Amino acid sequence: MKDFKFLKVEELPDVCYGLNAMTNEIIIIKKNVSAYYQTEYGQLENVEDVINELNEKMGVTYDQRRTMEMRSVFCNWKD
């Protein structure tokens, strides 16, 4: 996994696609919500490529996605 810059909350989108590292499934993460939402994608062999493509279509950067994954997992939505 490549390095990323941890961003402030105000630099994040309202929603993005992410990875559930436990199940290798694509999930939806919403800003300020310490939970995630299932998607219809399930487990895919090229999961990182699909996540990057989905986020790119919404204008979400890799740094935004990774920050949202970390903030969601650790329930840290305050700077």
N, C-alpha and C positions, 0 to 999 in steps of 0.2 A: 504494500500500500504506500502511496506517495505521501510526502509531507503536505501539510496544509496550514493555513493561517487561521487561528481561532479568532472569530469575529465577535463584535459587540452585538447585542440583541437588535439594536436599531438598524444594523446592516443586513439583517436577515429577511428573507421573503416570508409571506404568511404561511406558505406550504411548500413542501418539496417531497421528492421521492428519496428514499433511503434504503439501507440494507439492514435486515435483522440478522446480525452476525451469528446468532444461535441456530437459525433455521436456513440461512442463505436465501431468504425470501425478500422480495421487493415490498416495501411498506410505504405508507404516507405519514409524514411528520408535519404537525401543525405547530407554528410558533406559539410559545407560552403554554403548551400542553405536554405534560410529562407522561405521555403514552403514545402509542402509534396505532395506525389503522391498517388492516389487511388490504391487499389489492387482489385483483383477479389474476395477476401474473404468476403467483406462486414461486416455485423454485425453477430457475433457469440456469443453463450451463454458462451462458454469457451474461450473467447478472449485472456485472459492473458496466458493461457496454450499454445495456438496456437502461439502467438507472441514469447514466450520463446522458443518453439520448433524450429520455423523458424530461430530465431537468433542463437540458439545453433548450428544448422547445418552449419551456416556461421562463427562460432567462435566468435560471438558477445556476450559480457557479459551483465548482467542486468545493471550494472553501466554505461556501454557504451550506451546502449539503452536509459536509463533515461536521461543521460546527453544530448544526441542528441535531445531528445524530448524537453527538456528545452531550449537548444540553438536555436533550430528551431523556437519555439514559440516566444521567446524573441529577435530573430534576433541577437544573441550574439555568433559570431564565432571567436572572438578575445579574447586572454587571457590577 
